[in-house]
Amino acid sequence: MVAAVTATAERTTAARGPRSVWADTLDAAEAAAPPRTPLDGDEQVDVCIVGAGYTGLWTAYYLLQADPGLDVLVVEAETAGFGASGRNGGWVSALFPQSAELMARESGAAAAQAMRRAMRETVDEVGRVVEAEGIDCHWRKGGTVVIARTLAQLQRAHAEADADEAAGGAEGVRFLDARQACEKVRISGALGATFTPHCARVHPLRLARGLARAVERAGGRIVEGTRVTAIAPGEVRTERGTVRCRSAVRATEAWTSTLPSSRRDVVPVYSLMVATEPLPASFWERAGLAGGETFSDFRNVIVYGQRTADDRLAFGGRGAPYHFGSSIRPDHDAEPRVFDALRETVRELFPAIGDARFTHSWGGPLGIARDWHASVRHDPRTGLASAGGYVGDGVATTNLAGRTLADAVAGRRTPLLDLPWFGHTSPRWEPEPLRWTGVNAGLVLARAADAAERRRGRETPVGGLLGRLTGH
């Protein structure tokens, strides 16, 4: 067994790309913990969950909270939190990938409102569990400020605040003028902003590792270094044995595309991040973010950032290409051109950063469904269940997915199963080369829209074309 653990550790290290700031700022005990043992032959359990990221761990957690007697096994190819769960920007937000307007058109206004309300409540539910389980993940609920730096972005900021006001102010989105925006974060060229309170900042890998320990304390089991080759009714087949089960839950997000039966269910699109060294108090006195706010701006190529608990600036964004055939490889985690652009953007937004060092750069894939609609599914006839397609907004959404999956798998009819994403089936992505062409065309259009808005100071038809391409 020692040899098996050693082999798993070597394989996991080899499979990783650049180390994230999150991996380098775990507490000493967690950083020194060896990988969990792999599956050792065939097993028989009540529920087998494939993937020890947030979706799988939250599902296991809530199943065991409701019924501690369940035999729940989580099977992970690498280590808990290895994927997007441990590498993301640390936003526990009420964001949902599909717009409220489109959801209302498809499912009705009441269903859309229920979904949005559930997302807002989920932010606080994550905070409740973090406190109850003593998870030291630097939780701080400071909301999100989104800056407008061009006239086109300012129009979008006004429109977002006006739309929320017209809907009764449910999202708590309020418009900030330039002075009010600077009270939250002092970004160069800010013309205004929006602010919503429904977001917390966390250290994402600490959250994932802490949640894994909470699952084990509740009686669940997690095996690592165990790659799944197929999921079928009543069984999960792995390279190390077959797990027979009443229910099998697929919680693999971007890695769903690596399973033979699900190659076109989502596309893995890479998001990359950089982080600075801890910055002095003099910088933060000028930059703001004193209340734990997360921040972004209204450009089309998504960016996101936070001030970490140890006073680094962690900043990320899209911009990496989609790789042909939904390829996921460690070398895709590093795109020097994108890292350079992110560092340049940070210095543009925060000129006071001066010559501070960037100590980390890393990345990883997230999952996007063809209609940009996250979903939770369960078939009581086969016992198969799944959730995913979070489009990078998964830190909170996975919690709602885990609670919903737990209710569905346990056969409990609760209001969560009436939310419009439960039972939703997205169309499959096109075969290659259409998939490669379409996804990367969207990235080109987003860049073109931002460049045109900077030149003209107003929205352009390119932005509308981008919206039609992404289904928004």
C-alpha positions as CSV (number, residue, x, y, z in Angstrom):
1,M,0.0,0.0,0.0
2,V,2.9,2.4,0.7
3,A,4.1,1.8,-2.9
4,A,0.6,2.6,-4.2
5,V,0.5,5.8,-2.3
6,T,3.9,6.8,-3.6
7,A,3.0,6.0,-7.1
8,T,-0.2,8.1,-6.7
9,A,1.8,11.1,-5.4
10,E,4.3,10.9,-8.3
11,R,1.4,10.6,-10.9
12,T,-0.4,13.5,-9.3
13,T,2.7,15.7,-9.3
14,A,3.4,14.9,-12.9
15,A,-0.2,15.7,-13.9
16,R,-0.2,19.2,-12.5
17,G,0.6,22.4,-14.4
18,P,2.0,25.5,-12.8
19,R,1.4,25.8,-9.0
20,S,-1.2,28.2,-7.9
21,V,-1.0,30.7,-5.1
22,W,-3.7,28.7,-3.4
23,A,-1.5,25.5,-3.4
24,D,1.4,27.5,-1.9
25,T,-0.7,29.1,0.9
26,L,-2.3,26.0,2.4
27,D,-1.7,25.6,6.1
28,A,1.3,23.6,7.0
29,A,-0.6,20.4,8.0
30,E,-2.7,20.4,4.8
31,A,0.3,21.1,2.6
32,A,2.2,18.2,4.2
33,A,-0.7,15.7,4.0
34,P,-0.1,12.7,1.7
35,P,-2.6,11.8,-1.0
36,R,-5.4,9.5,0.0
37,T,-5.1,5.9,-1.0
38,P,-6.5,4.8,-4.3
39,L,-9.3,2.3,-4.8
40,D,-8.1,-1.2,-3.9
41,G,-10.3,-3.6,-6.0
42,D,-14.1,-3.9,-6.3
43,E,-16.5,-2.2,-3.9
44,Q,-20.2,-2.2,-3.1
45,V,-21.7,1.1,-1.8
46,D,-25.0,3.0,-1.7
47,V,-23.8,6.0,-3.7
48,C,-20.6,6.4,-5.8
49,I,-19.7,10.0,-6.7
50,V,-17.2,10.6,-9.5
51,G,-15.1,13.7,-8.8
52,A,-13.8,15.2,-5.5
53,G,-14.3,18.8,-6.6
54,Y,-17.0,21.0,-5.1
55,T,-20.0,19.3,-6.8
56,G,-19.0,15.9,-5.6
57,L,-18.0,16.9,-2.1
58,W,-21.1,19.0,-1.5
59,T,-23.3,16.1,-2.7
60,A,-21.5,13.7,-0.4
61,Y,-21.7,16.2,2.5
62,Y,-25.5,16.8,2.3
63,L,-26.3,13.1,1.7
64,L,-24.4,12.2,4.9
65,Q,-25.9,15.1,6.9
66,A,-29.4,13.7,6.1
67,D,-28.5,10.0,6.5
68,P,-25.2,9.3,8.3
69,G,-25.8,5.6,7.7
70,L,-25.3,5.8,3.9
71,D,-22.2,4.3,2.4
72,V,-20.9,7.1,0.2
73,L,-17.7,6.8,-1.8
74,V,-16.1,9.6,-3.7
75,V,-13.7,8.6,-6.5
76,E,-11.1,11.1,-7.7
77,A,-8.5,10.7,-10.4
78,E,-6.1,13.1,-8.8
79,T,-6.6,14.7,-5.4
80,A,-9.5,16.5,-3.8
81,G,-9.8,20.0,-5.2
82,F,-7.4,19.3,-8.1
83,G,-9.6,20.8,-10.8
84,A,-11.4,24.2,-11.0
85,S,-12.5,23.9,-7.4
86,G,-9.0,24.4,-6.1
87,R,-7.7,26.9,-8.8
88,N,-10.5,29.5,-9.3
89,G,-10.8,33.1,-8.4
90,G,-12.4,32.5,-5.0
91,W,-15.8,34.2,-5.7
92,V,-18.7,32.6,-3.7
93,S,-21.2,34.5,-5.8
94,A,-24.9,34.4,-6.7
95,L,-23.9,34.6,-10.4
96,F,-25.6,32.0,-12.6
97,P,-24.3,31.4,-16.2
98,Q,-27.7,31.9,-17.9
99,S,-29.2,35.3,-17.8
100,A,-32.4,35.9,-15.7
101,E,-34.1,37.3,-18.8
102,L,-33.5,34.2,-20.9
103,M,-34.4,31.9,-18.0
104,A,-37.7,33.8,-17.6
105,R,-38.5,33.4,-21.3
106,E,-37.8,29.7,-21.2
107,S,-39.2,28.7,-17.8
108,G,-41.4,31.6,-16.7
109,A,-40.8,34.6,-14.5
110,A,-41.7,32.8,-11.3
111,A,-39.2,30.0,-12.0
112,A,-36.5,32.5,-12.9
113,Q,-37.1,34.4,-9.7
114,A,-37.0,31.2,-7.6
115,M,-33.6,30.3,-9.2
116,R,-32.1,33.7,-8.5
117,R,-33.4,33.6,-4.9
118,A,-31.9,30.2,-4.4
119,M,-28.5,31.4,-5.7
120,R,-28.5,34.3,-3.3
121,E,-29.4,32.1,-0.4
122,T,-26.7,29.7,-1.4
123,V,-24.0,32.2,-0.8
124,D,-25.0,32.4,2.9
125,E,-25.4,28.6,3.0
126,V,-21.8,28.1,2.1
127,G,-20.8,30.6,4.8
128,R,-23.0,28.6,7.3
129,V,-21.2,25.4,6.5
130,V,-17.8,27.0,6.6
131,E,-18.5,28.2,10.1
132,A,-20.2,25.0,11.3
133,E,-17.3,22.8,10.1
134,G,-14.5,25.1,11.1
135,I,-13.1,25.4,7.6
136,D,-10.3,28.0,7.5
137,C,-10.8,29.2,4.0
138,H,-10.6,33.0,4.7
139,W,-14.3,33.5,4.2
140,R,-15.3,37.2,4.0
141,K,-18.6,38.4,2.5
142,G,-17.8,41.8,1.1
143,G,-19.9,41.8,-2.1
144,T,-18.7,42.5,-5.7
145,V,-17.9,45.8,-7.4
146,V,-17.9,45.8,-11.2
147,I,-16.2,48.9,-12.6
148,A,-17.1,50.8,-15.8
149,R,-14.1,52.4,-17.5
150,T,-15.6,53.3,-20.9
151,L,-18.8,54.9,-21.9
152,A,-20.0,51.6,-23.3
153,Q,-19.3,49.9,-20.0
154,L,-21.0,52.7,-18.2
155,Q,-24.1,52.1,-20.2
156,R,-24.0,48.4,-19.3
157,A,-23.6,49.3,-15.6
158,H,-26.7,51.6,-15.7
159,A,-28.7,49.0,-17.6
160,E,-27.8,46.3,-15.0
161,A,-28.8,48.5,-12.1
162,D,-32.0,49.7,-13.8
163,A,-33.0,46.1,-14.7
164,D,-32.7,45.0,-11.1
165,E,-34.6,48.0,-9.9
166,A,-37.4,47.2,-12.4
167,A,-37.5,43.7,-11.0
168,G,-37.9,44.9,-7.5
169,G,-34.3,45.1,-6.5
170,A,-34.0,41.4,-5.7
171,E,-30.4,41.2,-6.6
172,G,-29.4,44.2,-4.6
173,V,-27.6,45.7,-7.6
174,R,-27.0,49.4,-7.1
175,F,-25.3,51.9,-9.4
176,L,-22.2,53.7,-8.0
177,D,-21.0,57.0,-9.4
178,A,-17.2,57.5,-9.8
179,R,-16.8,58.8,-6.3
180,Q,-18.8,56.0,-4.7
181,A,-17.0,53.4,-6.8
182,C,-13.6,54.7,-5.5
183,E,-14.9,54.2,-1.9
184,K,-14.9,50.4,-2.7
185,V,-11.9,50.1,-5.0
186,R,-9.7,52.7,-6.7
187,I,-9.2,51.6,-10.2
188,S,-7.7,54.0,-12.8
189,G,-10.2,55.5,-15.2
190,A,-13.3,54.5,-13.3
191,L,-16.5,56.2,-14.5
192,G,-18.9,54.3,-12.3
193,A,-19.7,50.8,-11.1
194,T,-22.3,48.5,-9.9
195,F,-22.2,46.8,-6.5
196,T,-24.0,43.7,-5.2
197,P,-23.7,42.3,-1.6
198,H,-24.2,38.7,-2.7
199,C,-20.6,37.5,-2.9
200,A,-17.9,36.3,-0.5
201,R,-14.2,36.0,-1.0
202,V,-12.5,32.7,-0.1
203,H,-9.3,30.7,-0.5
204,P,-10.8,28.1,-2.9
205,L,-8.4,25.2,-2.3
206,R,-8.7,25.6,1.5
207,L,-12.5,25.4,1.0
208,A,-12.2,22.2,-1.1
209,R,-9.7,20.5,1.3
210,G,-11.8,21.5,4.3
211,L,-14.9,20.2,2.7
212,A,-13.2,16.9,1.9
213,R,-12.3,16.5,5.6
214,A,-15.9,17.4,6.6
215,V,-17.2,14.6,4.3
216,E,-14.8,12.1,6.0
217,R,-15.8,13.2,9.5
218,A,-19.4,12.6,8.5
219,G,-18.6,9.0,7.5
220,G,-17.9,9.4,3.8
221,R,-14.9,7.9,2.0
222,I,-12.7,9.5,-0.6
223,V,-10.2,7.6,-2.8
224,E,-7.7,9.5,-4.9
225,G,-5.4,8.5,-7.8
226,T,-8.3,6.4,-9.2
227,R,-9.3,7.2,-12.8
228,V,-12.9,6.4,-13.8
229,T,-13.3,4.8,-17.3
230,A,-17.1,4.5,-17.5
231,I,-20.2,5.3,-15.6
232,A,-23.2,3.0,-16.1
233,P,-26.4,2.1,-14.2
234,G,-25.4,0.4,-11.0
235,E,-21.7,0.6,-11.5
236,V,-18.7,2.9,-11.9
237,R,-15.7,1.3,-13.6
238,T,-12.2,2.4,-12.8
239,E,-8.7,1.4,-13.6
240,R,-8.4,-0.1,-10.1
241,G,-11.7,-1.9,-9.8
242,T,-15.5,-1.6,-10.2
243,V,-17.7,0.1,-7.7
244,R,-21.3,-1.3,-7.7
245,C,-23.9,1.1,-6.4
246,R,-27.5,2.1,-6.2
247,S,-26.8,5.6,-7.4
248,A,-23.8,7.0,-9.5
249,V,-23.2,10.7,-9.6
250,R,-21.1,12.3,-12.3
251,A,-19.4,15.4,-10.9
252,T,-16.6,15.9,-13.3
253,E,-17.3,19.4,-14.8
254,A,-14.6,20.2,-17.5
255,W,-13.3,16.6,-17.3
256,T,-16.7,15.4,-18.4
257,S,-15.4,15.7,-22.0
258,T,-12.8,13.0,-21.2
259,L,-15.5,10.3,-20.6
260,P,-16.3,8.3,-23.8
261,S,-20.1,8.7,-23.5
262,S,-20.0,12.5,-22.7
263,R,-17.3,14.0,-25.0
264,R,-19.6,16.7,-26.4
265,D,-21.6,17.5,-23.2
266,V,-19.4,20.4,-22.3
267,V,-16.4,22.1,-23.7
268,P,-13.3,22.7,-21.5
269,V,-12.4,26.3,-21.7
270,Y,-9.3,27.6,-19.9
271,S,-9.3,30.5,-17.4
272,L,-5.9,31.7,-16.2
273,M,-4.7,33.7,-13.1
274,V,-1.8,35.6,-11.8
275,A,-1.0,36.7,-8.2
276,T,1.4,39.2,-6.7
277,E,3.6,39.0,-3.7
278,P,1.9,40.3,-0.5
279,L,1.5,44.0,-1.0
280,P,2.3,46.7,1.6
281,A,-0.3,48.6,3.6
282,S,0.6,51.8,1.6
283,F,-0.6,50.1,-1.6
284,W,-3.9,49.0,-0.1
285,E,-4.6,52.4,1.4
286,R,-4.6,53.7,-2.2
287,A,-6.2,50.6,-3.9
288,G,-9.1,50.0,-1.4
289,L,-10.9,46.6,-1.2
290,A,-10.8,47.0,2.6
291,G,-14.1,45.2,3.0
292,G,-13.2,41.9,1.3
293,E,-14.9,42.9,-2.0
294,T,-14.2,41.0,-5.1
295,F,-13.9,43.0,-8.3
296,S,-14.3,43.0,-12.0
297,D,-15.1,45.4,-14.9
298,F,-17.7,45.5,-17.7
299,R,-15.4,44.4,-20.5
300,N,-16.5,41.5,-22.8
301,V,-13.4,39.3,-22.1
302,I,-14.2,38.4,-18.5
303,V,-11.7,39.4,-15.7
304,Y,-12.0,38.9,-12.0
305,G,-9.9,39.6,-8.9
306,Q,-9.7,39.7,-5.1
307,R,-7.5,40.9,-2.3
308,T,-6.4,37.8,-0.6
309,A,-6.2,37.3,3.2
310,D,-2.4,37.7,3.1
311,D,-2.7,41.0,1.0
312,R,-1.9,39.7,-2.4
313,L,-3.7,40.7,-5.5
314,A,-5.1,37.6,-7.2
315,F,-6.4,38.4,-10.7
316,G,-7.7,36.2,-13.5
317,G,-9.5,36.2,-16.8
318,R,-10.4,34.4,-20.0
319,G,-8.4,34.7,-23.2
320,A,-6.7,31.3,-23.5
321,P,-7.7,29.4,-26.6
322,Y,-10.0,26.4,-26.7
323,H,-7.9,23.3,-27.6
324,F,-9.0,21.1,-30.5
325,G,-10.9,17.9,-29.5
326,S,-11.7,19.3,-26.0
327,S,-8.1,18.5,-25.1
328,I,-7.2,18.8,-21.4
329,R,-3.4,18.7,-20.7
330,P,-1.2,20.2,-18.0
331,D,0.7,22.3,-20.5
332,H,-2.6,24.0,-21.4
333,D,-2.6,25.5,-17.9
334,A,0.2,27.9,-19.0
335,E,-0.3,30.5,-21.8
336,P,2.6,33.0,-21.5
337,R,0.8,35.5,-23.8
338,V,-2.3,35.5,-21.6
339,F,-0.3,35.7,-18.4
340,D,1.5,38.7,-19.8
341,A,-1.8,40.4,-20.7
342,L,-3.2,39.7,-17.2
343,R,-0.1,41.3,-15.5
344,E,-0.3,44.2,-17.8
345,T,-4.0,44.7,-17.0
346,V,-3.3,44.6,-13.3
347,R,-0.7,47.4,-13.7
348,E,-3.2,49.4,-15.9
349,L,-6.0,49.1,-13.3
350,F,-3.7,49.7,-10.3
351,P,-0.8,52.0,-11.3
352,A,0.2,52.2,-7.6
353,I,1.3,48.6,-7.8
354,G,4.6,49.9,-9.2
355,D,7.3,47.3,-9.6
356,A,5.7,44.7,-7.2
357,R,6.5,41.1,-8.2
358,F,4.1,38.6,-9.6
359,T,4.9,35.4,-7.8
360,H,2.4,33.0,-9.4
361,S,0.7,32.2,-12.7
362,W,-1.5,29.2,-13.2
363,G,-4.7,28.1,-14.9
364,G,-7.2,25.3,-15.5
365,P,-10.3,24.3,-17.5
366,L,-13.9,25.1,-16.7
367,G,-17.0,23.5,-18.3
368,I,-19.4,25.2,-20.7
369,A,-22.6,23.6,-21.9
370,R,-23.8,24.4,-25.5
371,D,-26.6,26.8,-24.2
372,W,-24.5,28.2,-21.3
373,H,-27.1,26.7,-18.9
374,A,-25.8,24.9,-15.8
375,S,-28.0,21.8,-15.0
376,V,-28.7,19.1,-12.4
377,R,-30.1,15.8,-13.6
378,H,-31.2,12.6,-12.0
379,D,-32.9,9.5,-13.5
380,P,-34.6,7.5,-10.7
381,R,-34.9,4.5,-13.1
382,T,-31.2,4.1,-13.6
383,G,-29.8,5.8,-10.5
384,L,-27.6,8.0,-12.7
385,A,-27.2,11.7,-11.7
386,S,-25.0,14.6,-12.8
387,A,-24.5,18.3,-12.4
388,G,-22.3,20.9,-14.1
389,G,-21.8,23.4,-16.8
390,Y,-21.1,26.3,-14.4
391,V,-19.1,28.4,-16.9
392,G,-16.7,29.5,-14.1
393,D,-19.5,30.6,-11.7
394,G,-19.4,27.3,-9.7
395,V,-18.1,28.1,-6.2
396,A,-21.6,28.7,-4.9
397,T,-23.6,27.0,-7.7
398,T,-21.9,23.7,-6.8
399,N,-23.4,23.9,-3.3
400,L,-26.9,24.3,-4.7
401,A,-26.2,21.5,-7.1
402,G,-25.0,19.3,-4.2
403,R,-28.1,19.9,-2.1
404,T,-30.3,19.3,-5.1
405,L,-28.5,16.0,-6.0
406,A,-28.7,14.9,-2.4
407,D,-32.4,15.4,-2.4
408,A,-32.9,13.7,-5.7
409,V,-30.7,10.7,-5.0
410,A,-32.4,10.2,-1.6
411,G,-35.8,10.4,-3.1
412,R,-36.9,13.5,-1.2
413,R,-39.3,15.8,-3.1
414,T,-38.2,19.3,-2.1
415,P,-38.6,22.8,-3.6
416,L,-35.0,22.5,-5.0
417,L,-36.3,19.9,-7.5
418,D,-38.7,22.5,-8.8
419,L,-35.9,24.9,-9.8
420,P,-35.7,25.3,-13.6
421,W,-32.2,23.9,-13.9
422,F,-33.2,20.5,-12.5
423,G,-33.8,18.1,-15.4
424,H,-32.5,20.6,-18.0
425,T,-30.7,19.0,-20.9
426,S,-28.4,21.1,-22.9
427,P,-27.8,20.3,-26.6
428,R,-24.6,18.7,-27.4
429,W,-21.7,20.6,-28.8
430,E,-20.9,20.3,-32.5
431,P,-18.3,17.8,-33.7
432,E,-14.9,19.0,-34.6
433,P,-13.7,21.2,-36.4
434,L,-17.0,23.2,-35.9
435,R,-16.5,23.1,-32.1
436,W,-13.0,24.5,-32.3
437,T,-14.0,27.2,-34.8
438,G,-17.1,28.3,-32.9
439,V,-15.6,28.5,-29.5
440,N,-12.5,30.3,-30.6
441,A,-14.5,32.7,-32.8
442,G,-16.4,33.7,-29.6
443,L,-13.0,34.7,-28.0
444,V,-12.0,36.7,-31.1
445,L,-15.3,38.5,-31.1
446,A,-15.0,39.4,-27.4
447,R,-11.6,40.9,-27.9
448,A,-12.8,42.7,-31.0
449,A,-15.8,44.1,-29.1
450,D,-13.6,45.4,-26.3
451,A,-11.1,47.0,-28.8
452,A,-14.0,48.7,-30.7
453,E,-15.6,50.0,-27.5
454,R,-12.3,51.5,-26.4
455,R,-11.9,53.3,-29.8
456,R,-15.5,54.5,-30.2
457,G,-16.6,54.9,-26.6
458,R,-19.9,53.1,-27.2
459,E,-21.3,49.6,-27.8
460,T,-20.8,48.1,-31.2
461,P,-22.6,45.5,-33.3
462,V,-19.8,43.0,-32.5
463,G,-21.1,42.8,-28.9
464,G,-24.5,41.8,-30.2
465,L,-23.0,39.1,-32.4
466,L,-21.1,37.8,-29.5
467,G,-24.4,37.5,-27.5
468,R,-26.1,35.6,-30.2
469,L,-23.1,33.2,-30.5
470,T,-23.1,32.4,-26.7
471,G,-26.9,32.2,-26.5
472,H,-27.3,35.2,-24.1
